[in-house]
Amino acid sequence: MHPVLSPPIRNMAAAPTQAPEKSGQVIRKPYPNYKVIVLNDDFNTFQHVHDCLVKYIPGMTTDLAWELTNQVHYEGQATVWVGPQEPAELYHQQLSRAGLTMAPLEKA
């Protein structure tokens, strides 16, 4: 009895082996921060700018509010808060409604 030999395999082009892509991986990107910027104007008093910053910006100290108020006056603007978009929109709106002149929100 002769052993059964399978015919030789010819012309079988094998596709190159590729590792599967890491499609199940989640890449976490931090949300961008936004700047709340107060602009200088000719009608808000130093006291009003200071008081609004203390009232509407969380954690604002009176000393920092005076420093930022001076920066608004002497440099034309000051970034008074930086953080996530939603609270930035709230603080921007509150300061604007209080009469401060605001720059549009911008990504930090």
ABEGO torsion letter per residue (X at the ends): XBBBBBBBBBGBBBBBBBBBBBAABBBBBBBBBBBBBBBBBAABBAAAAAAAAAAABBGBBAAAAAAAAAAAAAAGBBBABBEBAAAAAAAAAAAAAAGBBBBBBBBX
